[in-house]
Amino acid sequence: MDKIMIHGGSKLKGEVTISGSKNSALPILFATLLTDDPVVIKNVPSLDDVRTTLLFLNFMEKETVKRGNAIEVYSSDNRTYKHIAPYDLVKKMRASILVMGPLLARLKKADVSLPGGCAIGARPIDIHLEAFKKLGAEISVEGGYVKTFAKSGLRGTIINFRFPSVGATENVMLTAVLAEGETTIINAACEPEIEDLAVVLNKMGAKVTGAGTKNIVIEGVNKLHGFKHEIIPDRIEAATYIIAAAITKGEIILRKVIPQHLKSINDKLRKSGLYIKELDNTIYVKWVKNLYPQSIKTGVYPGFPTDVQAQWMALMCLVNGRSSIKENVFENRFLHVAELRRFGADISVGGRVVNIKGVKKFSGAPVMVSDIRAGAALVLAGLAACGTTTLSRIYHLDRGYEMFEKKLKELGADVRRFCD
Ligand code: EPZ
């Protein structure tokens, strides 16, 4: 199995180019199922989750061609339009549930294997299914599959989310664009990835307004056509590198970012004492003095993202003083606490709150990755630690960080991947 070895202590210096957003690329790739026309999607990150999604499209008899960081998607001439998404594909990636929307929209039926939970939580799909029911689909669960069937077609309606689920917002958008009449989502997710998906759907001929706000209105149309699009930069990857500069007391420039997408994180980092300057699609970060502890509460966008919580925890563990983290989005997103303690972190957990007492230094240790962002936090801890850190189960990292070691090496980190 692949592992990563880090010899800590290097201050990161130099430039890093941020890749396209994983969490924007996935729904947009699934959106290609809504048309038989060719599409071209640029700035697609080379990640395992993207490769899994391309396997999905191939299973649905879409031909996919990778040209650099662009993906071209074509429909096979005699497509049979499968409506089933098999377990062996779905189990690789929870976001596979996003295949349900396009299949329901075009075929009026979809059988998708239940995605199952993951390390950070049970990850239910009740909000998705409630919405499909309101749009006119019958739902049943048989043999580990969620089966949906809209025998009288899909009709637009008002859908009020009990929680602004990102995936459920995307799934409803992917369905309602071909439903009859108007659909309004109340309490929709506002993440930038939702806006990026809406831009794509409107390029396809859909009529989506309000994306990025709590209320999204989708007027159904009969047919959608091809599109060309460039995926927005990955704000979570960018935040990870900014925190890497802070934790190693370094100085880096990030290229191809959208600073507005990082506002909640950069506001907290500035309050902590990090120097940050934003210029168009560039961010300059420099550690200039010992940081002050800053407590955070994660929340939906534009709040502090849950996907940066673990990285923030690693940073606060090495800042003198006390801070706390409240995780408001997922019920079990503290698996990195035990691993950070192996470096010497002083953290206590009480339900959805952790209390941190900063320590002077970390000592490198062998640690295990439990999910994408926990893995990123352990990499940051290893970069700052004295001595050697070895990370196992790094396949989680390969799902969400493109060329992670290569980019870190170019910033001066002593990091290498090996197989043992
Ligand atoms: C998306 O997951 C992201 N994944 C996650 O990023 C991210 O952490 C999450 O949004 C929150 O921002 C992708 O975009 C592919 P949710 P998603 O539906 O859509 C509960 C990463 O590291 N919920 O907004 O699954 C759920 O259990 C990943 O890149 C229900 O209860 O997130 C969770 O507690 C990790 N019922 C909360 O809502 C539902 O039907 C947020 O989930 C759906 C969700």
Residues whose N, C-alpha, C, O or C-beta is under 5 A from the ligand:
A	BS01	EPZ	N23 A95 R123 P124 I125 D126 I127 H128 P164 S165 V166 G167 A168 T306 D307 V329 F330 E331 I372 R373
